[in-house]
Amino acid sequence: MTAFEQIIYNIVKELQDKCVAEHRAPVCVSMHEINKALMEHAKTALNGFVTDGTMTWHQNLNKIPMFTIQNPKD
């Protein structure tokens, strides 16, 4: 499994486990839920990179956040 496949698998597992814990049926995860969780994880990671100085960001003319690696992590 690639690193990205593992991330997606973990997101689906986390959301599926949440369904079970909430006694929801059917126990399945929608693409919308996966996309939402993926975006939340991405935003958290990007904010962490900006906070620790690994990346900087700015908005382009369309107000879309743009990121640049300043201090690469090896």
For each residue, the residues with C-beta under 8 A, 3 or more apart:
1: 5 6 9
2: 5 6
3: 6 7
4: 7 8
5: 1 2 8 9
6: 1 2 3 9 10
7: 3 4 10 11 38 41
8: 4 5 11 12 34 38
9: 1 5 6 12 13
10: 6 7 13 14
11: 7 8 14 15 34 37 38 41
12: 8 9 15 16 29 34
13: 9 10 16 17
14: 10 11 17 18 37
15: 11 12 18 19 29 33 34 37
16: 12 13 19 20 27 28 29
17: 13 14 20 21
18: 14 15 21 22
19: 15 16 22 24 27 28 29
20: 16 17 23 24 27
21: 17 18
22: 18 19
23: 20
24: 19 20 27
25:
26:
27: 16 19 20 24
28: 16 19
29: 12 15 16 19 33 34
30: 33 34
31: 34 35
32: 35 36
33: 15 29 30 36 37
34: 8 11 12 15 29 30 31 37 38
35: 31 32 38 39
36: 32 33 39 40
37: 11 14 15 33 34 40 41
38: 7 8 11 34 35 41 42
39: 35 36 42 43
40: 36 37 43 44
41: 7 11 37 38 44 45
42: 38 39 45 46
43: 39 40 46 47
44: 40 41 47 48
45: 41 42 48 49
46: 42 43 49 50 55 57 65 67
47: 43 44 50 51
48: 44 45 51 52
49: 45 46 52 54 55 67
50: 46 47 53 54 55 56 57 67
51: 47 48
52: 48 49
53: 50 70 71
54: 49 50 69 70 71 72 73
55: 46 49 50 67 68 69 70
56: 50 67 68 70
57: 46 50 65 66 67 68
58: 65 66
59: 63 64 65 66
60: 63 64 66
61:
62:
63: 59 60
64: 59 60
65: 46 57 58 59
66: 57 58 59 60
67: 46 49 50 55 56 57
68: 55 56 57
69: 54 55 72
70: 53 54 55 56
71: 53 54
72: 54 69
73: 54
74:
